[in-house]
């Protein structure tokens, strides 16, 4: 648990990157509503930056 909390910033940033890539791939295959993936990426990016400042 201590390791997870120590790397919380990296976890959030990796999840944000994955969500962004998944949204781009979904758009490339023709899915029209990909805004939830980008919204999730933005939220995870904000959490990652917040965890890094704390």
Phi and psi restraints in degrees (value plus and minus 20) as a CYANA .aco file:
   2 UNK   PHI     -86.1   -46.1
   2 UNK   PSI     -56.2   -16.2
   3 UNK   PHI     -87.7   -47.7
   3 UNK   PSI     -59.5   -19.5
   4 UNK   PHI     -81.9   -41.9
   4 UNK   PSI     -65.9   -25.9
   5 UNK   PHI     -88.1   -48.1
   5 UNK   PSI     -50.2   -10.2
   6 UNK   PHI     -91.5   -51.5
   6 UNK   PSI     -49.4    -9.4
   7 UNK   PHI    -130.2   -90.2
   7 UNK   PSI       7.6    47.6
   8 UNK   PHI     -83.2   -43.2
   8 UNK   PSI     -59.4   -19.4
   9 UNK   PHI     -81.2   -41.2
   9 UNK   PSI     -66.4   -26.4
  10 UNK   PHI     -85.0   -45.0
  10 UNK   PSI     -56.9   -16.9
  11 UNK   PHI     -83.5   -43.5
  11 UNK   PSI     -67.9   -27.9
  12 UNK   PHI     -83.5   -43.5
  12 UNK   PSI     -60.9   -20.9
  13 UNK   PHI     -88.8   -48.8
  13 UNK   PSI     -56.9   -16.9
  14 UNK   PHI     -87.2   -47.2
  14 UNK   PSI     -60.6   -20.6
  15 UNK   PHI     -85.8   -45.8
  15 UNK   PSI     -57.2   -17.2
  16 UNK   PHI     -84.8   -44.8
  16 UNK   PSI     -62.7   -22.7
  17 UNK   PHI     -83.4   -43.4
  17 UNK   PSI     -62.8   -22.8
  18 UNK   PHI     -83.2   -43.2
  18 UNK   PSI     -60.3   -20.3
  19 UNK   PHI     -86.5   -46.5
  19 UNK   PSI     -58.8   -18.8
  20 UNK   PHI     -84.4   -44.4
  20 UNK   PSI     -65.8   -25.8
  21 UNK   PHI     -83.7   -43.7
  21 UNK   PSI     -62.3   -22.3
  22 UNK   PHI     -83.0   -43.0
  22 UNK   PSI     -59.6   -19.6
  23 UNK   PHI     -84.4   -44.4
  23 UNK   PSI     -61.4   -21.4
  24 UNK   PHI     -85.9   -45.9
  24 UNK   PSI     -62.1   -22.1
  25 UNK   PHI     -86.0   -46.0
  25 UNK   PSI     -58.2   -18.2
  26 UNK   PHI     -84.1   -44.1
  26 UNK   PSI     -58.2   -18.2
  27 UNK   PHI     -88.4   -48.4
  27 UNK   PSI     -57.3   -17.3
  28 UNK   PHI     -87.0   -47.0
  28 UNK   PSI     -51.4   -11.4
  29 UNK   PHI    -106.1   -66.1
  29 UNK   PSI     -22.0    18.0
  30 UNK   PHI      91.4   131.4
  30 UNK   PSI     -17.5    22.5
  31 UNK   PHI     -89.4   -49.4
  31 UNK   PSI     111.5   151.5
  32 UNK   PHI    -107.3   -67.3
  32 UNK   PSI     -57.0   -17.0
  33 UNK   PHI    -118.3   -78.3
  33 UNK   PSI      67.8   107.8
  34 UNK   PHI    -129.3   -89.3
  34 UNK   PSI     -15.2    24.8
  35 UNK   PHI     -81.4   -41.4
  35 UNK   PSI     -50.4   -10.4
  36 UNK   PHI     -82.8   -42.8
  36 UNK   PSI     -53.7   -13.7
  37 UNK   PHI     -87.7   -47.7
  37 UNK   PSI     -60.6   -20.6
  38 UNK   PHI     -91.6   -51.6
  38 UNK   PSI     -54.5   -14.5
  39 UNK   PHI     -84.5   -44.5
  39 UNK   PSI     -64.8   -24.8
  40 UNK   PHI     -81.9   -41.9
  40 UNK   PSI     -60.1   -20.1
  41 UNK   PHI     -82.6   -42.6
  41 UNK   PSI     -61.0   -21.0
  42 UNK   PHI     -85.4   -45.4
  42 UNK   PSI     -61.6   -21.6
  43 UNK   PHI     -85.1   -45.1
  43 UNK   PSI     -63.9   -23.9
  44 UNK   PHI     -86.8   -46.8
  44 UNK   PSI     -54.8   -14.8
  45 UNK   PHI     -85.4   -45.4
  45 UNK   PSI     -62.9   -22.9
  46 UNK   PHI     -83.9   -43.9
  46 UNK   PSI     -61.0   -21.0
  47 UNK   PHI     -84.7   -44.7
  47 UNK   PSI     -58.3   -18.3
  48 UNK   PHI     -84.6   -44.6
  48 UNK   PSI     -62.1   -22.1
  49 UNK   PHI     -88.9   -48.9
  49 UNK   PSI     -56.8   -16.8
  50 UNK   PHI     -85.5   -45.5
  50 UNK   PSI     -60.1   -20.1
  51 UNK   PHI     -86.8   -46.8
  51 UNK   PSI     -51.9   -11.9
  52 UNK   PHI     -94.1   -54.1
  52 UNK   PSI     -49.4    -9.4
  53 UNK   PHI    -100.6   -60.6
  53 UNK   PSI     -44.0    -4.0
